[in-house]
Amino acid sequence: MATHNLIRWLLDTRELWLDNFSSQVRSAKDLHKVKSSLKFTGADAKHQASFPLECLKPDEQQAIGRYYRAQDKKMSLGSYLLKYLVVARTCRVPWPEIQIVGGEHKKPCYRPRDASSPGVEFNISHQAGLVAVAAHPGTSIKVGVDIVCVNERNDLARIDENGFDSWVDMYEEMFSDRELNDIKYSVNGVRLEDGTEISGGQLGDLARSCSRYESVCVSLTSGEKKCFSSGVIVEAKLRRFYAFWSLKEAYIKMSGEALLADWLRDLEFRNVRTPKPKLAQEAASGNGFGETVRDVEVFFRGEVVSDVSMELQAFEEQYMIVTAISPTTPNGRGVFPEFEILDLEKDIYPLAAT
């Protein structure tokens, strides 16, 4: 089954700010007192647009207002906007008439009032200021999306307490034994501060390092000897852990069950490679997207899963985004269009204001 109609959008809320949107907004009565809007701020003068939150329904505004942190408010708002935009563009429904409801397992969905009208399957993910959506017209193809930010939490401090392998064991209910072993003791490679790249094969047994404070050395094929801290290896393995995490999240979100699924350890990913990030100096001259990995193998209870395609893509230095689609093309490789980075003023407001 072709998946060339897949939609993928990314909204960056990191440079947005909420004007007068108090965390105390709890009721419709409070909303009448506060004229709220979303604004861009930052060095780029073109990002001085304003978006009235009244374009959302009162209960949605209240839900946003319940978040304490401004970052969470903005991502919640971004999630609502992308859901509405998917329906408005795909199903040709006027913005005020759109109703997002909780479907199976409370997965947000759009169900047209007229059963003969077209529907849309979509999934949303947000992390550290970015909001991603994957969608497909109709309801015959399921989609899942997950975005992770490797450095958002202070994982390294906890890793330093007992080692990387013990830290990984805290997630043993989510991963199979094979995955846990792969995450703990394998790595695709590392990049040193001077730009030298060392493959997992060149690291050999050093890939099993679980402490960040050892001095290690590797002899390169050129004969040159490179010595560096094992922290480089552990940090590369932490990034790989989040690649596994995001793959699993996207798959189970596609299924509609999210982390409520009781078959997490039965779902297994093999041949996982961490996509190389887009470094800061490189991102300045492009759109921020780094390497893409599409050859991850999916197994369920030891059997190959052939009707799903997964894509794992790096964004900037710390983010990774996974998209899952099913059913997929006959050869098991889905058609993944590039992510479109949306602009609030140009891409969202014109439809919301109608």
N, C-alpha and C positions, 0 to 999 in steps of 0.2 A: 504494500500500500504506500503510495507516494506521500511525502510529508513536506512538499515544496511550499505549502501555504503556511508553514510555521512562522509565527511572529515572535520576535525577541526584542524587548526594549529595556533600556537601562536609564534610570533617572538618578542624578546626583543631587542629594539634598544637603551636602556638607556645607555649602556656602549660602544656604537659605536661612532666613530667620523669621520667627513668628512675631508679628507686631501686636502687642497688647493681648496676647493669648495666654491668659492666666491659667495656672494649674488648678485654680479654684473653680474653673468653669465646670459645673456639675449638672445644671439643669437648663431647660429651654428658657426659663426666666432669666438666668444669668446670661444666656447668649444674647438676649435682647439688649442687655446693658453694654455689651462689649462688641464693638465693630472690629472684627479680626481679619487679618490678611496675612498672606505669605509673601515675603519679599526676598529678593536676591540682594546680597551684599558682596563686597569684594573689590579687588582692584579693577576688574573689567567693567567699565561703565555701562556696557549694554545689559548687564545683569542687574538692573534696577527696576525690574518689573514688579508688579503687585498682583496678588491673586486673592480674591475675596473668599474666605472660607464658607461664606453663605452659599456657595455653589454645592456644598455638601448638605446632607440632611441633618436635622438637629441631633438625632441620636449619634450620628457619626462624628459630629463636632464634639459632642460630649465625650465620646470614647477617646478622641485625640487629647482632649483636655485633662483626662485622668492620668496621663503619663506625667511623671515628675520631671524627667530630664528633657531638655529642649531637643536633643538629638532623637529621642524616641518619639516625640510629638511629630517631628518632621518626617521621620520614616513612616509613621502611621498614616500621616496625611498623604505621603507619596504613594503608599499602597492603595489607598482609596482612589486616588486620582488615576492610577494605572488600570485598576479594575474597571472604572467607569469608561476610561478611554478605549479599552479593548472592546467593550460592548458597543459603545457609540460608533466606533469605526467599523467593526466587523458586522454587527447586526443592524446598523443604520437606525438605531433607536435614539430619540432625542434625550439629552442628558437628564432632564427632570423626570423622565419616565422610567429610568433605569432602576431596577431593584436587585441588589446583590443579596443572596440568601445563603444560608448554611445548608449544604447538601449532605451527602453520605459522609459519615464521620466528621460532620461539621466543616467539611472543606468548602470554602466560599465558591459560589457558582452563580450563573445567570440562567434563569429559566423563563423564557418568554411566556407571556400570558396566553398567547395563541400557540397551541401545540404545533401548528403547521409552520410557524415562523422559525427562522434559523437560530440555532444556539451557538455557543462558543465554549470551548474547554480552555481553562487558563489556570495558571498557578503563579503565586507571588512569593518572593523572598526578599528580605532586607537585612543588612548587616553594616554596622559602622558607617552609616550615612548613605549607602547606596541601596537602591530598590530595583529589583529585576523582575520582569514578567516574561513568561513563555505562554503562548496561546495558539490555538488552532481552531479555525471555523468548524462548526458542527460539534458533534459529541462522539464521533466514532474513533477519534484518536485521543489518547490520554497524554498529558504532559506534566512534567515536574521540573522545578528549578530550585536551586539552592546556591546561596552566595555565602562565602566565609571570608573572614579577615584574620590572618594568622596572628597578628600582633595585638589584637584588641584586648585580650585577657593576659594577665601576667602569669602565663603558664610556666615560664622558665623558672620563676621563683619556687614554684611547687616541685618542678622537676629536680631542682638542685637539692631538695630535701632528701629524696630517696632514690634518685636516678630516673632516667627516662623510662626504663622498662616497668618500674613500679608505678609510675604515673599512668602509663598506658593501661595497666591492669585495672584501673578505676573504671574503665569503659568496657570491661569484659562481657557485659550483658548485651553490648551492641555489635560486637564483632565475633566472627568465627575464630576457632583456635588457629587456623592457618593464617587468617588476616592478622591476628594479634602477633604472631611470630614474625610475619612479614614486616609489620609496622615497627616492631622493636629492633629488629636486627638487620634490616636491609635499607639501602638508600640508593637512589639513582645516580647520585654524584654530588659534588660540592663545588662551589665557586669561591676562591680565595680573594682577599682584599685587592691583590695585585691583578685580578682578572683571570688568573690561572684556573682552568676547569679540570677537575679530577673525577673520573668516572667511578661508578660503584665497583667495577672490576679492578681498577687500579687501587682502590682502597682496601680490597680484600677483607681480611678479618677486622680491620679497623671500623668497618661499617657496623660492627656490633657494639661500638662504644655507646655507653649510656650515661657517662659523666661528662660535664662540660669543661673540666679543669685538668685535663691531661695534655701533655705535649706529645704530639705524634708526628711521624715523618713518613713520606712516600717518595719512592724513586720513580721518576717519570720515564717514559720510553726514550726520551732524549738523553737520559743519564743524569739529568739534574735532580737533586734531592730537595724536596720541599718539606719544611717543618712548620707546623701550625697547631693551634689549639683544637682539641676535640670538640669544643663548643660549636665549631663550624659544622661538624657532622651531626650533632644533636639537633641543632637548629634546622638543618636540612630534613632530618627525620620528623621534626615537629610539623614542618610544612607538608610533608608527605602524609602524616597522620590526618591533617585537615583535608587533604585530597580524598582519602578514604572516607572520612566523615561526610564530606559534601556529596560524594557519589551515592552513599547510602541514603542520605537525607532526600536527595532529588528523586531517587527511585521510589522510596516509600511515600513521598508526597505525591508522586504520580499515581500510586495505587490508591491514594485517598486516606490511608490509615495513619500516616506520619509515625511518630515514635510510639504510638499505641500498638503497633504491630507486634504480635507475639512470635514472629518468625524472623527477627532481625539477624540472629546468628545463622539461620539457614540461608540467608542471602549473602553471597560471597563475591568479592571482586578480585580478579587476578590480572597480572600484567599491568599493574598500576604504575604509571610514570607521572612524576610531578612536573607540570608545565613550567617552563622557564619564565620568570617574571619579566615585565617590561620595567627596566631600571628608570629611575627618576630622570636622568639626562636624556634617555631615549623617549620617554613618555612625553616630554616637552615638545617633541616634534611630530607626535602622532596622536592616536586616539586612546592610548593607554593599554590596549590589548596586547598581551604577550603570546606565548606559544599555545597551541591547541592540541589536545590529545583526544583521539577518537578510537583507539584500538584497545580500550579496556575490555576485558572479558567478564561476563556476568554469569554466575552459576547460582542455582537454587537447589539445595539438598543434593549437591554433587552433580547435577545435570546442567548442561549449557542452556542458557536462556537466549533464544534466537530471535524473539519478536520484540526486542527493545534495543534502542540505540542510545548511547551515552556520549556526551561531549564534555570535556573538562578543559576550561580555558583560564589562563592567567590574566589578571587585570592589574595594572600598575605593579608595585613591588609586593604588596601584601594580600591582595584579593585573589580568589579563584571562584569561578562560576561554573556550575554543572547543570546541564540540561538533559532531561530524559524524555524520550518519546516512545510510544507503543500503541498499536502495532507499527512496525517500521517497514522499510523497503524490502523486496524479496531477497536481496543479497545481505540483509542485516545491517546495512549502513544507511542511516537516516540522512536527509538533506537538511543541513543546519545553515540557515542564512546568518549573515553577520548580525551582531547586536547593533541596534540603532540607538544612539545616545540622544535622548529626547531633551527638548528645550521647553521649559514650562510655558513661556509666553507665546512661542510660535506653535507648539504642537498640542498643548493641552487647553490653554485658556480659550481659544476660539470656539471649541466645541462646548466647553463648560459654561460659557457665557450665553449660549443660545437658549 
